[in-house]
Amino acid sequence: MPKEPNRLPEPPPATLKPVVRRRIGESLRGLYAEALSAPLGPRLADLVAEIEKPKR
């Protein structure tokens, strides 16, 4: 019988207060806003265009 890999214990449920979760979300949106609004580089733009092509 194959040995089962070691499994990590289940993490406890999230216990952050809503106000803390909201502040974390606001901070993350602020950090990523600039990156999300920046233009794509040429290589990444090519990859996105390739993904968006209709399948034959």
PDB file with one MODEL, atoms N, CA, C and O in Angstrom:
MODEL        1
ATOM      1  N   MET A   1       0.851  -1.179   0.000  1.00  0.00           N
ATOM      2  CA  MET A   1       0.000   0.000   0.000  1.00  0.00           C
ATOM      3  C   MET A   1       0.895   1.239   0.000  1.00  0.00           C
ATOM      4  O   MET A   1       1.790   1.340   0.839  1.00  0.00           O
ATOM      5  N   PRO A   2       0.673   2.210  -0.941  1.00  0.00           N
ATOM      6  CA  PRO A   2       1.518   3.408  -0.982  1.00  0.00           C
ATOM      7  C   PRO A   2       1.303   4.268   0.247  1.00  0.00           C
ATOM      8  O   PRO A   2       0.197   4.404   0.769  1.00  0.00           O
ATOM      9  N   LYS A   3       2.406   4.838   0.682  1.00  0.00           N
ATOM     10  CA  LYS A   3       2.346   5.706   1.854  1.00  0.00           C
ATOM     11  C   LYS A   3       1.717   7.047   1.463  1.00  0.00           C
ATOM     12  O   LYS A   3       2.083   7.636   0.446  1.00  0.00           O
ATOM     13  N   GLU A   4       0.778   7.521   2.268  1.00  0.00           N
ATOM     14  CA  GLU A   4       0.121   8.804   2.005  1.00  0.00           C
ATOM     15  C   GLU A   4       1.075   9.933   2.384  1.00  0.00           C
ATOM     16  O   GLU A   4       1.728   9.874   3.425  1.00  0.00           O
ATOM     17  N   PRO A   5       1.155  10.981   1.523  1.00  0.00           N
ATOM     18  CA  PRO A   5       2.057  12.088   1.848  1.00  0.00           C
ATOM     19  C   PRO A   5       1.614  12.795   3.129  1.00  0.00           C
ATOM     20  O   PRO A   5       0.439  12.799   3.496  1.00  0.00           O
ATOM     21  N   ASN A   6       2.601  13.389   3.788  1.00  0.00           N
ATOM     22  CA  ASN A   6       2.283  14.148   4.998  1.00  0.00           C
ATOM     23  C   ASN A   6       1.349  15.293   4.650  1.00  0.00           C
ATOM     24  O   ASN A   6       1.588  16.020   3.685  1.00  0.00           O
ATOM     25  N   ARG A   7       0.313  15.455   5.407  1.00  0.00           N
ATOM     26  CA  ARG A   7      -0.649  16.534   5.183  1.00  0.00           C
ATOM     27  C   ARG A   7      -0.532  17.546   6.316  1.00  0.00           C
ATOM     28  O   ARG A   7      -0.335  17.194   7.479  1.00  0.00           O
ATOM     29  N   LEU A   8      -0.659  18.798   5.942  1.00  0.00           N
ATOM     30  CA  LEU A   8      -0.655  19.849   6.950  1.00  0.00           C
ATOM     31  C   LEU A   8      -2.005  19.885   7.634  1.00  0.00           C
ATOM     32  O   LEU A   8      -3.022  19.568   7.017  1.00  0.00           O
ATOM     33  N   PRO A   9      -2.029  20.265   8.903  1.00  0.00           N
ATOM     34  CA  PRO A   9      -3.331  20.369   9.567  1.00  0.00           C
ATOM     35  C   PRO A   9      -4.156  21.496   8.962  1.00  0.00           C
ATOM     36  O   PRO A   9      -3.607  22.454   8.419  1.00  0.00           O
ATOM     37  N   GLU A  10      -5.464  21.378   9.056  1.00  0.00           N
ATOM     38  CA  GLU A  10      -6.359  22.414   8.550  1.00  0.00           C
ATOM     39  C   GLU A  10      -6.118  23.704   9.328  1.00  0.00           C
ATOM     40  O   GLU A  10      -6.012  23.677  10.554  1.00  0.00           O
ATOM     41  N   PRO A  11      -6.029  24.845   8.617  1.00  0.00           N
ATOM     42  CA  PRO A  11      -5.843  26.107   9.342  1.00  0.00           C
ATOM     43  C   PRO A  11      -7.127  26.476  10.075  1.00  0.00           C
ATOM     44  O   PRO A  11      -8.221  26.083   9.668  1.00  0.00           O
ATOM     45  N   PRO A  12      -6.983  27.228  11.150  1.00  0.00           N
ATOM     46  CA  PRO A  12      -8.198  27.650  11.865  1.00  0.00           C
ATOM     47  C   PRO A  12      -8.987  28.631  11.003  1.00  0.00           C
ATOM     48  O   PRO A  12      -8.416  29.266  10.116  1.00  0.00           O
ATOM     49  N   PRO A  13     -10.275  28.765  11.246  1.00  0.00           N
ATOM     50  CA  PRO A  13     -11.058  29.722  10.459  1.00  0.00           C
ATOM     51  C   PRO A  13     -10.567  31.147  10.690  1.00  0.00           C
ATOM     52  O   PRO A  13     -10.014  31.461  11.744  1.00  0.00           O
ATOM     53  N   ALA A  14     -10.776  32.007   9.690  1.00  0.00           N
ATOM     54  CA  ALA A  14     -10.353  33.400   9.803  1.00  0.00           C
ATOM     55  C   ALA A  14     -11.084  34.055  10.971  1.00  0.00           C
ATOM     56  O   ALA A  14     -12.288  33.876  11.153  1.00  0.00           O
ATOM     57  N   THR A  15     -10.335  34.807  11.745  1.00  0.00           N
ATOM     58  CA  THR A  15     -10.942  35.440  12.912  1.00  0.00           C
ATOM     59  C   THR A  15     -10.718  36.944  12.920  1.00  0.00           C
ATOM     60  O   THR A  15     -10.866  37.582  13.962  1.00  0.00           O
ATOM     61  N   LEU A  16     -10.363  37.518  11.779  1.00  0.00           N
ATOM     62  CA  LEU A  16     -10.157  38.954  11.730  1.00  0.00           C
ATOM     63  C   LEU A  16     -11.485  39.686  11.804  1.00  0.00           C
ATOM     64  O   LEU A  16     -12.484  39.259  11.226  1.00  0.00           O
ATOM     65  N   LYS A  17     -11.474  40.773  12.513  1.00  0.00           N
ATOM     66  CA  LYS A  17     -12.676  41.594  12.601  1.00  0.00           C
ATOM     67  C   LYS A  17     -12.943  42.232  11.245  1.00  0.00           C
ATOM     68  O   LYS A  17     -12.007  42.491  10.489  1.00  0.00           O
ATOM     69  N   PRO A  18     -14.212  42.487  10.927  1.00  0.00           N
ATOM     70  CA  PRO A  18     -14.544  43.096   9.635  1.00  0.00           C
ATOM     71  C   PRO A  18     -13.794  44.396   9.375  1.00  0.00           C
ATOM     72  O   PRO A  18     -13.402  44.652   8.236  1.00  0.00           O
ATOM     73  N   VAL A  19     -13.585  45.210  10.375  1.00  0.00           N
ATOM     74  CA  VAL A  19     -12.890  46.485  10.167  1.00  0.00           C
ATOM     75  C   VAL A  19     -11.437  46.238   9.751  1.00  0.00           C
ATOM     76  O   VAL A  19     -10.890  46.979   8.934  1.00  0.00           O
ATOM     77  N   VAL A  20     -10.819  45.207  10.305  1.00  0.00           N
ATOM     78  CA  VAL A  20      -9.439  44.874   9.953  1.00  0.00           C
ATOM     79  C   VAL A  20      -9.387  44.340   8.532  1.00  0.00           C
ATOM     80  O   VAL A  20      -8.509  44.716   7.754  1.00  0.00           O
ATOM     81  N   ARG A  21     -10.327  43.462   8.190  1.00  0.00           N
ATOM     82  CA  ARG A  21     -10.373  42.926   6.825  1.00  0.00           C
ATOM     83  C   ARG A  21     -10.589  44.037   5.807  1.00  0.00           C
ATOM     84  O   ARG A  21      -9.987  44.028   4.733  1.00  0.00           O
ATOM     85  N   ARG A  22     -11.444  44.989   6.141  1.00  0.00           N
ATOM     86  CA  ARG A  22     -11.708  46.109   5.240  1.00  0.00           C
ATOM     87  C   ARG A  22     -10.442  46.947   5.036  1.00  0.00           C
ATOM     88  O   ARG A  22     -10.144  47.353   3.913  1.00  0.00           O
ATOM     89  N   ARG A  23      -9.704  47.204   6.106  1.00  0.00           N
ATOM     90  CA  ARG A  23      -8.466  48.000   5.997  1.00  0.00           C
ATOM     91  C   ARG A  23      -7.419  47.272   5.162  1.00  0.00           C
ATOM     92  O   ARG A  23      -6.718  47.891   4.360  1.00  0.00           O
ATOM     93  N   ILE A  24      -7.313  45.970   5.348  1.00  0.00           N
ATOM     94  CA  ILE A  24      -6.371  45.187   4.543  1.00  0.00           C
ATOM     95  C   ILE A  24      -6.756  45.277   3.074  1.00  0.00           C
ATOM     96  O   ILE A  24      -5.892  45.474   2.218  1.00  0.00           O
ATOM     97  N   GLY A  25      -8.040  45.136   2.773  1.00  0.00           N
ATOM     98  CA  GLY A  25      -8.511  45.242   1.393  1.00  0.00           C
ATOM     99  C   GLY A  25      -8.217  46.599   0.791  1.00  0.00           C
ATOM    100  O   GLY A  25      -7.783  46.691  -0.357  1.00  0.00           O
ATOM    101  N   GLU A  26      -8.450  47.654   1.554  1.00  0.00           N
ATOM    102  CA  GLU A  26      -8.169  49.007   1.067  1.00  0.00           C
ATOM    103  C   GLU A  26      -6.679  49.181   0.782  1.00  0.00           C
ATOM    104  O   GLU A  26      -6.293  49.767  -0.229  1.00  0.00           O
ATOM    105  N   SER A  27      -5.857  48.670   1.679  1.00  0.00           N
ATOM    106  CA  SER A  27      -4.404  48.784   1.495  1.00  0.00           C
ATOM    107  C   SER A  27      -3.943  48.030   0.252  1.00  0.00           C
ATOM    108  O   SER A  27      -3.134  48.542  -0.521  1.00  0.00           O
ATOM    109  N   LEU A  28      -4.455  46.820   0.060  1.00  0.00           N
ATOM    110  CA  LEU A  28      -4.066  46.034  -1.114  1.00  0.00           C
ATOM    111  C   LEU A  28      -4.529  46.692  -2.404  1.00  0.00           C
ATOM    112  O   LEU A  28      -3.786  46.721  -3.384  1.00  0.00           O
ATOM    113  N   ARG A  29      -5.756  47.223  -2.415  1.00  0.00           N
ATOM    114  CA  ARG A  29      -6.232  47.917  -3.613  1.00  0.00           C
ATOM    115  C   ARG A  29      -5.347  49.116  -3.921  1.00  0.00           C
ATOM    116  O   ARG A  29      -5.059  49.387  -5.087  1.00  0.00           O
ATOM    117  N   GLY A  30      -4.913  49.837  -2.893  1.00  0.00           N
ATOM    118  CA  GLY A  30      -4.023  50.977  -3.098  1.00  0.00           C
ATOM    119  C   GLY A  30      -2.678  50.548  -3.656  1.00  0.00           C
ATOM    120  O   GLY A  30      -2.127  51.207  -4.537  1.00  0.00           O
ATOM    121  N   LEU A  31      -2.150  49.447  -3.145  1.00  0.00           N
ATOM    122  CA  LEU A  31      -0.851  48.960  -3.608  1.00  0.00           C
ATOM    123  C   LEU A  31      -0.892  48.496  -5.064  1.00  0.00           C
ATOM    124  O   LEU A  31       0.053  48.716  -5.821  1.00  0.00           O
ATOM    125  N   TYR A  32      -1.988  47.857  -5.444  1.00  0.00           N
ATOM    126  CA  TYR A  32      -2.067  47.274  -6.779  1.00  0.00           C
ATOM    127  C   TYR A  32      -2.708  48.189  -7.819  1.00  0.00           C
ATOM    128  O   TYR A  32      -2.671  47.871  -9.008  1.00  0.00           O
ATOM    129  N   ALA A  33      -3.287  49.304  -7.413  1.00  0.00           N
ATOM    130  CA  ALA A  33      -3.975  50.188  -8.359  1.00  0.00           C
ATOM    131  C   ALA A  33      -3.038  50.660  -9.463  1.00  0.00           C
ATOM    132  O   ALA A  33      -3.411  50.663 -10.636  1.00  0.00           O
ATOM    133  N   GLU A  34      -1.840  51.053  -9.098  1.00  0.00           N
ATOM    134  CA  GLU A  34      -0.889  51.549 -10.099  1.00  0.00           C
ATOM    135  C   GLU A  34      -0.499  50.440 -11.074  1.00  0.00           C
ATOM    136  O   GLU A  34      -0.444  50.663 -12.283  1.00  0.00           O
ATOM    137  N   ALA A  35      -0.230  49.259 -10.551  1.00  0.00           N
ATOM    138  CA  ALA A  35       0.162  48.143 -11.417  1.00  0.00           C
ATOM    139  C   ALA A  35      -0.971  47.757 -12.361  1.00  0.00           C
ATOM    140  O   ALA A  35      -0.724  47.418 -13.519  1.00  0.00           O
ATOM    141  N   LEU A  36      -2.196  47.804 -11.883  1.00  0.00           N
ATOM    142  CA  LEU A  36      -3.330  47.414 -12.724  1.00  0.00           C
ATOM    143  C   LEU A  36      -3.630  48.435 -13.808  1.00  0.00           C
ATOM    144  O   LEU A  36      -4.190  48.091 -14.849  1.00  0.00           O
ATOM    145  N   SER A  37      -3.261  49.694 -13.572  1.00  0.00           N
ATOM    146  CA  SER A  37      -3.546  50.722 -14.571  1.00  0.00           C
ATOM    147  C   SER A  37      -2.371  50.947 -15.531  1.00  0.00           C
ATOM    148  O   SER A  37      -2.507  51.680 -16.511  1.00  0.00           O
ATOM    149  N   ALA A  38      -1.232  50.331 -15.258  1.00  0.00           N
ATOM    150  CA  ALA A  38      -0.062  50.497 -16.115  1.00  0.00           C
ATOM    151  C   ALA A  38      -0.265  49.729 -17.425  1.00  0.00           C
ATOM    152  O   ALA A  38      -0.914  48.683 -17.432  1.00  0.00           O
ATOM    153  N   PRO A  39       0.280  50.235 -18.526  1.00  0.00           N
ATOM    154  CA  PRO A  39       0.154  49.503 -19.786  1.00  0.00           C
ATOM    155  C   PRO A  39       0.947  48.195 -19.734  1.00  0.00           C
ATOM    156  O   PRO A  39       1.945  48.082 -19.022  1.00  0.00           O
ATOM    157  N   LEU A  40       0.484  47.225 -20.496  1.00  0.00           N
ATOM    158  CA  LEU A  40       1.192  45.946 -20.568  1.00  0.00           C
ATOM    159  C   LEU A  40       2.457  46.104 -21.393  1.00  0.00           C
ATOM    160  O   LEU A  40       2.506  46.896 -22.333  1.00  0.00           O
ATOM    161  N   GLY A  41       3.466  45.350 -21.036  1.00  0.00           N
ATOM    162  CA  GLY A  41       4.670  45.302 -21.847  1.00  0.00           C
ATOM    163  C   GLY A  41       4.368  44.568 -23.145  1.00  0.00           C
ATOM    164  O   GLY A  41       3.367  43.856 -23.226  1.00  0.00           O
ATOM    165  N   PRO A  42       5.208  44.725 -24.161  1.00  0.00           N
ATOM    166  CA  PRO A  42       4.926  44.116 -25.463  1.00  0.00           C
ATOM    167  C   PRO A  42       4.792  42.590 -25.407  1.00  0.00           C
ATOM    168  O   PRO A  42       3.915  42.028 -26.061  1.00  0.00           O
ATOM    169  N   ARG A  43       5.625  41.936 -24.657  1.00  0.00           N
ATOM    170  CA  ARG A  43       5.561  40.469 -24.585  1.00  0.00           C
ATOM    171  C   ARG A  43       4.260  40.019 -23.940  1.00  0.00           C
ATOM    172  O   ARG A  43       3.609  39.097 -24.430  1.00  0.00           O
ATOM    173  N   LEU A  44       3.882  40.660 -22.852  1.00  0.00           N
ATOM    174  CA  LEU A  44       2.650  40.300 -22.168  1.00  0.00           C
ATOM    175  C   LEU A  44       1.433  40.632 -23.029  1.00  0.00           C
ATOM    176  O   LEU A  44       0.465  39.873 -23.058  1.00  0.00           O
ATOM    177  N   ALA A  45       1.481  41.753 -23.721  1.00  0.00           N
ATOM    178  CA  ALA A  45       0.392  42.124 -24.620  1.00  0.00           C
ATOM    179  C   ALA A  45       0.223  41.076 -25.723  1.00  0.00           C
ATOM    180  O   ALA A  45      -0.903  40.738 -26.088  1.00  0.00           O
ATOM    181  N   ASP A  46       1.329  40.564 -26.251  1.00  0.00           N
ATOM    182  CA  ASP A  46       1.273  39.512 -27.266  1.00  0.00           C
ATOM    183  C   ASP A  46       0.635  38.236 -26.708  1.00  0.00           C
ATOM    184  O   ASP A  46      -0.171  37.592 -27.379  1.00  0.00           O
ATOM    185  N   LEU A  47       1.002  37.882 -25.486  1.00  0.00           N
ATOM    186  CA  LEU A  47       0.437  36.683 -24.866  1.00  0.00           C
ATOM    187  C   LEU A  47      -1.064  36.837 -24.638  1.00  0.00           C
ATOM    188  O   LEU A  47      -1.826  35.902 -24.886  1.00  0.00           O
ATOM    189  N   VAL A  48      -1.493  38.000 -24.170  1.00  0.00           N
ATOM    190  CA  VAL A  48      -2.919  38.248 -23.951  1.00  0.00           C
ATOM    191  C   VAL A  48      -3.666  38.180 -25.279  1.00  0.00           C
ATOM    192  O   VAL A  48      -4.745  37.591 -25.353  1.00  0.00           O
ATOM    193  N   ALA A  49      -3.105  38.772 -26.320  1.00  0.00           N
ATOM    194  CA  ALA A  49      -3.747  38.730 -27.631  1.00  0.00           C
ATOM    195  C   ALA A  49      -3.877  37.289 -28.119  1.00  0.00           C
ATOM    196  O   ALA A  49      -4.884  36.926 -28.728  1.00  0.00           O
ATOM    197  N   GLU A  50      -2.875  36.479 -27.857  1.00  0.00           N
ATOM    198  CA  GLU A  50      -2.906  35.075 -28.272  1.00  0.00           C
ATOM    199  C   GLU A  50      -4.010  34.320 -27.527  1.00  0.00           C
ATOM    200  O   GLU A  50      -4.714  33.503 -28.120  1.00  0.00           O
ATOM    201  N   ILE A  51      -4.156  34.588 -26.258  1.00  0.00           N
ATOM    202  CA  ILE A  51      -5.191  33.927 -25.453  1.00  0.00           C
ATOM    203  C   ILE A  51      -6.577  34.336 -25.930  1.00  0.00           C
ATOM    204  O   ILE A  51      -7.496  33.517 -25.948  1.00  0.00           O
ATOM    205  N   GLU A  52      -6.732  35.597 -26.315  1.00  0.00           N
ATOM    206  CA  GLU A  52      -8.051  36.101 -26.701  1.00  0.00           C
ATOM    207  C   GLU A  52      -8.473  35.715 -28.112  1.00  0.00           C
ATOM    208  O   GLU A  52      -9.620  35.946 -28.495  1.00  0.00           O
ATOM    209  N   LYS A  53      -7.574  35.135 -28.885  1.00  0.00           N
ATOM    210  CA  LYS A  53      -7.931  34.710 -30.244  1.00  0.00           C
ATOM    211  C   LYS A  53      -8.984  33.618 -30.171  1.00  0.00           C
ATOM    212  O   LYS A  53      -8.899  32.730 -29.323  1.00  0.00           O
ATOM    213  N   PRO A  54      -9.985  33.676 -31.060  1.00  0.00           N
ATOM    214  CA  PRO A  54     -10.981  32.592 -31.060  1.00  0.00           C
ATOM    215  C   PRO A  54     -10.322  31.279 -31.454  1.00  0.00           C
ATOM    216  O   PRO A  54      -9.416  31.246 -32.287  1.00  0.00           O
ATOM    217  N   LYS A  55     -10.790  30.202 -30.844  1.00  0.00           N
ATOM    218  CA  LYS A  55     -10.267  28.877 -31.189  1.00  0.00           C
ATOM    219  C   LYS A  55     -10.837  28.458 -32.518  1.00  0.00           C
ATOM    220  O   LYS A  55     -11.978  28.779 -32.850  1.00  0.00           O
ATOM    221  N   ARG A  56     -10.031  27.733 -33.279  1.00  0.00           N
ATOM    222  CA  ARG A  56     -10.455  27.276 -34.611  1.00  0.00           C
ATOM    223  C   ARG A  56     -11.257  26.021 -34.520  1.00  0.00           C
ATOM    224  O   ARG A  56     -11.696  25.494 -35.542  1.00  0.00           O
TER     225      ARG A  56
ENDMDL
END
